[in-house]
């Protein structure tokens, strides 16, 4: 048996308004034709019974069967509707005197449809158990329509899309067509016709629960919608602005509940010309009370191009999801704000999955949410590339719940212009600028430049930091913390680091340099695979010599991190001074680790380096803050042929005296890179006043040792000794037995 379906959107199609702009087609005759304009029969039921060649319409535009009773026709193939003013023309198929509607395909819902198949139209009308608020009823065998029960007093029965329920006098059924095709509403995708009025009409008809379908083409127009939108694919179905300064799409429909709507498989183009960025792409409405509660949209496969602001959240508008979306060649990509006054709805709570931002001029992402309950915006597996201005600019993100989070995101070739103006303020572009954000977390990212500003707290976990990485703390209220990060040749990272993995670079280029936690004092490391080149804790109350431009003396000061006192040195302007007791000779091809605690006490901070004959690190002053102790650590490989002297250096070019306090310097050399990395991560300080203790069967014959280092017998015996002690420093030095054991 052929499949007979009630025709899609039956009642509105019988309104003559859709055909010629008059009123309901009262008294007209209805016929159906196939796609070859050959007349076809309609059936009176889903089994193909009660075939009719034509039928007359009543005063409200409804079809009547042979018994003058209303019915809804069934069709079993693609069809066109024709309306005739008289029976003679209808019988003779005088199509020149008929009004035709576009070709329509009957749609049959399968049994696993997500809409409940419940009743025939007649059963729904006669439903004596119907109650207001009951779930929508999908009329059996109808592809694109849903019926709602509503109070009859709130509607006008017997209009084109409302039918009075005969079973319950106080109820009516209201028809909602679920799928609306733009080509059936005269919308043209020719990249020139302004479709604004027609697009607005179809979205108004679809309503909050409808779906508007765009086929291939470039559809010019600007409209608002509470209905979902769907295209035939990115680069295939394009919505493009027709008016400068007006968003392409404005999202409406205040919805406090979390019922989601969607925009899928569409391009949004904000350019009137080629790449002119004339309009915003998609924005939430900002014209009435309650607009801040509009949200809960899913954007899937949407490609924004040449927009002033691609995606705009002007008043909070929380709870949106972006999947596989692209933001290209605009001024701003994602632009989110909260309600200025009163602060009701935060501009956060959105999720991004596998999205890409490319070639934004001002900022790829801009968020200004000053509401105290801001939180839970996440970027997952996203890419930011070729942005001229700021990549991610967080002006405010007042987290009270979940942090701002970036997971496995990629930054490449961003922040490529010298200055960018945002909200009338000029900034130096960064990969990530965090301001007024209590916590931002980056996991598995490769970001290069971060600025933390005014209560900006950034935590990096398992991220990649390379030779271009540079972090900046603007003030005391901000901090940057790097945990378990891979440091691939870092030369300037103004972040506190813990348990990070060092990957060395050659000295003479740039060593890994990180701000670390204060180290722990030990007499020795866990193995003998290192050489202590120099260790000066500056803890004695004595004078310390500084060589260089002049011979200066550092004085002891009651301050420090690991020790109760330190060395305070004032370096005059135009002087370059070396801490004599910090110097040592390093070996070409080996690996070095150095650590030091530094505290500048003057406002003018001189340049701080680790160098002499060999350059290991420069510009450490970039990490320092007046009157604050900072613990620094460096790791590098000495290039072949580059062995020589090295030490702690202060080079004052400030124009005035510069005073520092220095403590806990150490310089350690390794043969094996893994030993160097292990020591680098260990957080230990080998004091020159502490002596190493080991266990073995004989006095050392290799390695460099200091006076007082001890090696205990692992198998002591009667009448023997407890072990050996180094009495003359050297390689291996002089060793004597100690600790006689009685027989």
N, C-alpha and C positions, 0 to 999 in steps of 0.2 A: 504494500500500500504506500502511495506517495505521502511525503510529510507535508501536512497542511498546517500553516501557522497563522495565528492572528497577526494582522499586519502591524508593523512597528509604528508606534506613535499614532494609533488610529484616530483618536478624537481630534487632536489639533489639525490633522491633515484634512479633515472635512470642513474646517473653517475656511470660507471663501477668502477671508482676509489674507491667508497665506498665498493665494493665487492672484488675486486681482485687487486687493485692498478694499473690497466692499465689506459686507458683514457676513454672518453665517450663511451658508449656501442653501437657503430655504427653497425647497421645491426643485432643486437641481437634481440631475441624474448622474449617478456614479457608475463608471465603467473602469475595467482594468485592461491594460495592454502589456504584452511582453516587450523585451528589449528590441524586437524587430517591428514594433508597432502593430502587432496582430492582436486582436481582441481575445481575451481569455476569460474563462468563467471564474466566479468567486463561489466559495462554499459557505454554507450556513453553520457548519460545525467542524470540529477537528478531524473527523473521519472523512471529509469530502462530501458530505451529504448536503442536499438542498441546494443544488447548483443554480446559480443565477447569472444571466448575461449582463444585467444591469439592475440597479435599484435606485429608488427615489430617496431624497433626503428630507427629513422633517423640518419644522420651523427653526430648530436649533442646530441644524446641520448634521443630524445623526441619520445613519442608513436605516431604511425600513425594509423588512422582508415582504413576501407576498401576502402576509396576513397583517400588514401595516404595523408590525411590532418591531421595535428597535432590535438590532443585532449588530455584531461585529463580524465582518467578513474574514474568511480564511483564504490564503493564497499559497500555492505550492511551488512558486518559482519567482525569479526576479521580475519586478513589475513596475509599471508607471500608472499613476492615478490620473484619470481624465474626468472633468466635470462638464456636463452639457446643460444648457438652459432648457432644453425640451426633449421629449421622448423620441421625436422623429429623427433629430440629428444623432441621437445616441444609437437608435436602431440601424441607421444608415452608415454609422461610423464616419460621420462627417467631421473628421478630426480638426479641420481648419476652424471649426466653430467651438472647439473645446479648449479649456484651460488645462494644461498638463503640468504635473509635478515631476521632480527628478526620479530617476530609476532608484529603486530601493530593494535591498536584499532581505527577505525574511530571515530572522535569526531564531534558532531553536536552542534553548538551554539544555545542556546535558544534565544527567542526574547528579553529577558531583559539583554542580554550580554552587558558588558561595552565596547565592540568593535563594531563599526558600521557595520552592514551587508548592503553592498551597491550594489555590482555588481557580476555578473558571470565573470569568467576570460575573456571570449570572449568580454563581454561588456566593461571591463576595458581596454582591448587592443585596442578596437575601439573607445575609449572615445575621441571625438574631442574637448571637453571643458576642458581637463586636463591641469592643470598648476602646475609648480614646487612649492613645499611648501604646496600643498593641503593636507588635513588630510589623514592619511593612510586609505586605503580601505581594508576591510575584504572581501575576495572573498566568495560569498554565499556558504553555506553548507560546508565550509572548516573549520576544527576545530582549527588548530594550525598555520595558516599562515596569514601574513599581507602583502599587496602590497603597496609600495611607488611609487609615481611619481618622477622621476629624469630626468635631462637632458641626452639625449642619448650621447652627446659628452663627458660626464663624465663617461660613462660605455661602456662595450663591449656587444652589443646586441647578443642574441642567445647563450650565455653561459648557464651553468646549472641552474642559478637562476635569469636570466634577460631576459625579453621578450620585443621586440620592439613594441611600440604602433603604430598600423596601422593608427589610426586617426590623430596623430600628429607626424610628422617625427622626430621632435627634442626631443621627450620624450620617456622614457622607463619605464617599471615597474620592480621594484626590489623586490624580495621575501625575507621576513624575517620570519623564523620559530619562533614562540613565545615560544613554550614549547619544551625543549630538555630533553630526558630521558637518564641518564648516561649509563644504561644497553645496550642501542642501540649503544653505542660508545665503547664497550668493556671494560668499567670501572668496576672493580671487588671490592666488599666490603668484602674481606677476611682477613683484618687486616695485610696483608703481602705484597701483590703486590703493587709496586710503580706505581700509576696511574697518575703521574705528567704530562706526555706528553698528555695522552688522556684527562685529565681534562682541560688542557690548550686548547686543540683543540676544545672541545665542548663549552667552554666559549668564545673562539674567534668566533666560528660560531654563537653563540647566540647573541653576540654584546650587545650594551647598552640597547636595548629594549627587550631582550630575557629573558627567565626564564629557568634555568637548574634545573632539578628534580632529587634528590637523593632518592633512595629507602632504605630499611633496609640494614644495614651493616656498617662495619668500613672501610672507604676508605682512604688508605694511599696516600699522595701526597701533593705537594706544587704548587700552581698556582695563577695566577692573573686573575681578572675578572672585567668587567664592567656590566656584566649581573647579574640579580637577581638570588638568590639561594634559593631552598626550599627543605626541607627534610620531612620525614614521622613522625617526632616527636623526641623530646629530648630523649636520651639514645637509640634511634632506628636507626637514621641516623647520623653517626659520621664521621667528616672529621679530619684526624689525620696526623701529620707531617711524612714525609719520609726522611727529611734531617735536621740535626742539624743546628741551627742558621738561618734557612730560615722560614719566616712566613708561616703558613698553607694557608692563603688566603691573597692576596694583592689586594686592591680595586683600580681600575683605572678609567679613563674616566673623564677628566676635564669638569665640568659642572657648569658654573656660574649661570645658571637659577635654580630655585628650583623645579626640577623634581625629584621625589623620586624613589630610587630603594630599594630593600629589601633583607634581609637574614632571613629566617624563619624556625623554627622547626628543627634546626640542633645542634649537639654538635661539639665543636672545641677543639681538644686535641693536646697539644704541646709536648707530651712526646713520645720519641722513645721507651723507656722502660716502666716501670710501672708508676712511678711518678717523672720523671727526669727533667721536665721543660726545654726541649731542644730548643724550638722554641717559637716565638711570635705566638699568635693566629691569629687575623685579624689586618692588618695594612693598612693604606692608602699609596699609592705609594709616594716615595720621591726621584725620579730619574730625573725629568725633569721640564722644565719651566711650570708654571701654576698648578703644583700638589697641591699647597696650596688651590686651588679652588675646588678640589675634595671633595665631601661631599654629604649631603642630602640622607643618607641611613637610613632605618628603620630596626632595629634588634628586632625580635619578637620571643620569645621562644628559644633564643640561649643560650646554656650552655657551658661556657668556663672552661676547666679543664687542670691543670698541664702545664700551659703556663709560659714562662718567663714574658712576658707582654701579658695579654689577649687581650686587645683592645688598639691599638696604633694610636694616631693622631700626626704625626711627624711635620706637617707644617700648623697647623690651622684646615682645614677640618671641617668647621662649619656645623651646621644645622642637626644633627643626632638625632634619637629617639631610645631609648632602652625600650622595654616593656617585662616584665616577663623574664628577662635574669638573669643568674647565673654566678658568677665569683668565681671559686673554686680552692684552692690549688696551686696558682701561686705565683710568686714573686710580680708582680704588677697586679692589676685588670684592671683599666681604667687609661691609661697613655696618657696625652694630652700636647702638646707643640705648641707654635706658630713658625712662621718663624723667625729664629735667625737674619738674616740680608738680605735685609731690612725687617723691621717689617710690613708686608703687611696684614697677615690674623691672627686673634686672635685664640687662642686655647680654645675656649669656645662655647657657643650657642648650647649646647646639653641638652636633656631632658631624665630623667630616671623615669620610672613608675614601681613600684612593682618589683624592682630588688633586688638581694641579693649578698653580698660579704662574702665569708667564707674562713678562713684559708689562707689569703695572708701573705707571709713572710716579704715583705718590706713595701708595702703600698697598701691598697685597692683602693684608688683613689689618683692620682698624677696629678697636674695641674701646668704648668709653662707657663703663658701667660703674657708677658711683653708689649704687644701691648696696646696702650692707649684706644682702643675701645672694650676691653674685656667686656663680660657681658652675662647674661641670660643663665647660666647653672643651671638647677634645678634638685633636687632629691626629688621624691614624693613617700611616702609610701614604702620606701626602708629599708633594713635591713643590718647592718654591724656587723659581729660577728666573734669571734675567730681569729682575725687578730693578728699576732705576733708583727709586727712592727707598723708603723703609720697606722691609719685607713684612715683618709682623710688628705692629706698633700697638702696644697695650697702654692706653692713656690712664685707664682705671679698671681695676678688676677686684672689687672689694670682697674677696672670698670669705664667706662665712661657712660654707659647706665644702664642696669639692674643689680641688685646685684646677687651674688652667693646665692642660696636659697635652704634650706632643709625644707620640709614640712612633718610632721608626720613620721619622720624617727626614727629607733630603733638602738641603739648601745648596744652591750652586749659582755662582756668578751674579750675586745680588748686590744691592747697595752701591750702585755703580756711578752715582752722581755725587758731586761735592756737597750739596745741601738740598734739603727738601723742606717746604713749608707746610705745616699741618696746624690747623686752627690758629693761623696768624703767627706761629712760632717757627723759627728756622731750626732744623736739626741736622746733624751729620748722620746720614743713613746708616743703619745697622741691619744685620740679619734679624735680630730680636731686640726690641726696646721694651723693657718691662718697667712700668711706673704704676705705683699705687696698687700693686698686686701682691697679696700676702704670700701666695705660693704659686709658682709656675714650675712644672716638672717636665723635663725632657729626658726621654729614655731612648737609647739607641739612635741618636741623631748625630749629624755631622756639622752642626752650626759653627760658624767661624767668629762672628762678632756679636757680643751681647752687652747691653748696657742695663744696669739695675739702678733705678732712680726713685727716690721718695717712697719708702716702704716697699721697694721691689725686692722680692726674694726669689731666686732662681736656683733650682736643684737639678743637676745633670747626673744621670745614672747611665753607666755603660755607653757613654757617647764618645765620639771620635774627635780629638783635638789635634790640629795639625800646625804646620809652621805659620799659617796665616791667622791662627786663632788669637783674638784679643778681646778680653773682657774688661769692663769698666764699671766701677761702683761710683756713683755720683756723690753720695753722701753717706753719713754714718748709719742711716736707717735702712740701708740696702745691703744685700749680701748675695754672693754667687758661690755655690757649693758644688764641687765635682766629686762624685763618688764612683769608684770602680770604672774610671774612664781610660780610654786608650790614648796615650799622649804621643802621637806620631810626629816627633820633631818640634814640639811646642817651643816657641821662643818668647811669648809674652801672654801669660794668662793671669789676669787679676782675679783669680778665684781661689777659694779655700779648697784644697784637694785632700782626699783621703783614699788610701788603698788603690791609687791609680797605677796603671801599667805603663812604665816608661819605655819608649822606643828611641834609641839614641840617634843623634846626629853628630857629624864630625865637628870637633871644635874648630874655631876659625870661621864657621858659618854661624850656627846658633845651637846651644844646648837646650834640652828640655828644662824649663824653669817653671816651677809651680809654687804657689803659696800653700803651705802645709800646716798641720797642727804641730804644736811644740813636740820635740822629740824626747825620748826617754834615755836617761843616762845609763850606760853599761860600761863594763870594763873591756868587753870585747864582743865581736859579732859571734854568730852561731858556728862559724867555721873559720879556718885559717887561710881562706882563699882571697885575702885582701892585704893591701899594704897601707898603713896609716901614714900618709904623706905629712900632714900637719893637723894638729888639734889644739885649739886655743880657746879655753872657756872664758878668759878674762875675769876670773872670779877672785883673783888675789888683789889685795889692796896695795897695788904697786903701779909704777909708771910703765907704759907700753910705748915702744918706739914705732913711729910711722915714717918711712922713708919716702923719697920722691922729690918734688920741687924744693922742699926744705925738710930738715929733720925736725919732726914734731913729736911731742910727747902726749899720749893719751892718759887721762887720769881715771882712777877708779871711781865709780859712782854706785850708790846703794840701790840698784835696780836690776832687773833681769827677768828671764822666763824660766830657765832651768836652774839658775844660780842666784844668789842673793846680791851679787854685785856684777858690774860690767865695765867695759871701757867706754869712756866718753871722749870724743875727739872733735875739735872744732877745726874745720878746714877753711882757710882763707880763700877768697875768690881768686880765680886763675891758678889755683894749686891742684896738683894731682898727687895723691898720697897713697902709699901702700902700707897695709898692716904687716910689719916685718915678720912677726911671729906667725902670720897666716900663710906665708909663702912656702913653696916647695917645688920640687922638680918632678914632672910627670913624664911617662914613657910613651913614645910613639906606638900607636896600634892598640894601646890598652884603654880601659874604660875608667872614667872617674865619676865619683859622686861627691858633691860638696853641699853643705848645709850651713845656715847662719841665721841668727835672730838679729833684726835691725829695728831701731826706733829713732826716727828723726825728731828733733826737738825744736827746730826752727821752721818758720813758714817756707823759707827758700830751701828746697831740697836739691842737693847736688846730685850729679849723675853717679850711680853706683854700678860697678862692674866686677866681674871675676876674670882677671887677665893679668898678664905681664908679658913675658916672652910669647905666651900662647893666650889666645882669646877664647874663653869658655862661655861667657854670658855678658851681655851689656844691657844697660837701661833698666836695671832692677828698681830704680827709683820710681818707675811707673806703678809699682805695686804698693808703694809706701804712703802712709798717712801720718801727718804730724801728730806726735805724742801717742802713737799706737805702736806696740810691738808687732812685727810681722815675721813669721817663720818662712824662710825660702829654702828650696832644695833644687839642685840641678843635676842632670845626668847627661854625659856626652862620651863619645869615643874620640880619642886623640888620633888624628890622621897620621898616616905613615910619614915620617920625617918631620913631624910637627911637635916632637917632644921639647920640653923646656920648662922654664919657670912659670909659676902661676900663683896668684894670691888675690886678696880682697883689696879693691881699689875704690877710692872716692875722688871724682874729678869735678871740681867746683867751677862752673861757668855761670853761676847765678848773678854775679855782681855784688854779692854780699857774703858774709861768713855763713857757713852751713855746719850745724852741729848734729852729730849722730851718737847714739849709744849702740854698741856692738857686743854681741855675746854668742857663745856656743858655736864657734867656727870649727868646721872639720873638712878635710880634704882626703878622700880615700880612693885608692886605685885598685883595679881588678883586672884579671886576665880574661875571665869568662863573662859574657854579657848577662847570663842568667844570674850569676852571683851579684853583679852590679844592680840588676833590676830588683832582686830580692832585698838587697840592702836598702835601696832607694825607697822601697815600699815599707820597710820594716819600722821606720820611725825611730831608729835608735841613734844615739849620739855616743861616740867612742871618745871619752874624755882623755886628755893628755895626763890627767892626774889619776886615772883609773888604769889598772894593769890587767892584761889578758890572762886568763886561767884556762889551761887545757889539760888533757889527759893523754898519756902515751907510754911507750916502752923505752924510749931513748930520747936524748936531747935533740932538738931540731937541727937539721943540717941544711935546710932551705928556708926561704922566707925572710922578711925583714922584721926585726924584733926590737922592742924598747927595753930599757933597763927596768927590771922589776917584773917583767912577764914571767909567768910560771907554768911549768908542765908537771903535773902530778903523775906518779907511777900508777898504772892501771892495776898492777899485781904486786903491791909492796910485800916485802918479806922481812923476816927477823934479821937483824944485824945489817940491814940495807938502809936506803934513804927514802924519804917521802917523794923526792922528785928532783927537778932542776930549776934554776932561776937564772934569768939573763942578767949578767953583771956588766956587759958592755954592749951598747946598742949597735946593730949592724945587720948584715945579711950573711950568715944567720946570727951574727953577734957571738959573744962569749957566754957560755953556759957553765954553771957550777951546781954540784949537788947541794941539797939542803935537807935538814930534818932527819938526823940520824935516828934509826929505829933500834931499840935494844934487842939483844940476842934472845 
